[in-house]
Amino acid sequence: MSATTNLAIIRRHGDYQFSEPPTTSADYSFVAASIYLSLELLHTPHVRQCLARQAVQYDQSLEQPGWYGRLQEDMTLSLNLVDSFLDAVSTTFPLVCIDETIPTIDWLADHPRGEWSGIFNPRAQAVCINARRVDDMVASATSPDSVNFRIFQFLFAHTFLHEVGGHMLITYLSGGRRPLTPPEMGHGLYGTEAGRALERVAFRGALEYYCDFNQDDHQPGIPHLLYENGTVQRISQAFIDGFTNGQIYFPYTMEGDVQDVNCFQPMGREVIINGLGLGPFTMSHSLTRGYRVRVDDIRRVLQDSRVRISAVS
């Protein structure tokens, strides 16, 4: 990653009501830090290989060649295609919308796909993230031990992995047009789902965050991997601490016994979802320009949650 990067982070208050948090805000600084972690994760050789496998699987589902031609199960061609995608999202990360219209804390994010042709512009695509969860992350930064803050950073880094590496890769391969996610791409407990498919391949299970009954509803939850056989295992807190410090390795370190998923309660379980209705964005171009910020400043946020980011010219 270069010395500076441009990130466009906005907040959605209603269907057509948007604001732009300054870079010096906790919203911008903390979301930027999780984006940085997600890009570090996406660029690991292991995840790149997983993305290449996803691309081959998508290519095999097509009746006609994609805009890129045919991969023909060639992992070298697929890796080159994936690297082009990663270069694009690293140079210009998609628009990030802190979305207050997401009604449940269980729904962490959404990628409203946009059709594209010619040269892929990630900034013309968006990832909507749960505003309540962002607000909870901001509040957690005031805790002396910062454990929940690090879990939130881990949570959002993997949320961006899910949306960008899982769903937006399919947008890239498909031009945002049908056919989209192949029926066979998914996780046994979720059905067809590109983000869950990536998690299954990369981590051997889907990431879930289960309720800690010793904390209130503003907690991040306890990170677990949910396996296709209906069992779960907790991700080590020591591993999470190291991950947020840039120590990313595979497989993830687990702790405790493997248990039945029915022994756990997901965050937000009691909330009834009536549909998000997240559609294409209609806003002024100025909101998508973003700010150029120093990568070193973003790294410092991960070391000290009191740090805020300043825009550079």
C-alpha positions, 0 to 999 in steps of 0.5 A: 500500500502506498504512503497515502490512500483515498477513502470516501466514508459517508453516513446515511440518515434516511433514504436520501439524507447523507452527511460526510464525517470529517477525517478527524471524527471517530467514525471516519478514523475507526472505519478507515482502520478496519478497511486497512486491516481488510485490505491487508487480509485480502492481499495475503497469499492465502486469501488471494488463492481463495479468491482465485478459486472463487473466480474459477468457480464463477467462470465455470458457471457461465454459458458464455465467456465473461468480459475477461474471456475464459479462465479454463480452470487456469489458476495463474489466469485467475490470480492475475484477474484477482490481482487486477481487482485487488489493485483497483479496490486498493487504489480506490476503495469503494464508497463506504456508507455508515447506514442508519437504515439497517434495522438489526444489529445482526445485519452487519453490511450489504453491497448494493451491486451496480452495473459497470462496463469499460474500466472498473471503478470501485468508487461507483460501487458501495458497501453499506455498514451497520451504523449501530455497530459503528456507534458501538465500536466508537463507544467501545474505544473509551474502555480502558482495556480496549478488548471490545474495540479490538473485536469490533476492528476484527469484526469490521475487517472481516465484514469488508472481506465478506462484502468486497472479496465475496460479493464485489468480486462477483460484481467485478466478474459479472459486470454487475449483471446476471448471472451473478452468484452461482447456486453452488457457491455458498456455505451449507448452512446459508445456501447461495452466498458469495461472502459465506463461500469465501469465509468457508474456503478461507477460514473453514467456517463462517464468521459469527458473533455470539452473545456474551450474556455478561455484556449488554447489547452494545457488545461486539459479540464473541467471534466464532467459526460456524462449520457446515456440520452445525458446530462452532468454535471460538476464535482465540482472543490472543489471535484477535489481538495479534490480528489487529496489530497486523499479525495475520496468519492461517489457520486462525487460532481457536480456543475451547471445545467445538460445540453445537450451534444451538447452544449459542445466541446470535447478536440481534436474534430478537429483532424482526427484519422486514427487509432492508430495501438498500438500493442504488445511491443518488447523491452529489458527486462531492460525497464520493470524492473522499479524502486522501489520508496517510496510511501511517496515521491509519496504522496509529489508530490501531495502536491507540484508539485516541488517535484521529486521522487528518486529511492531506492535500 
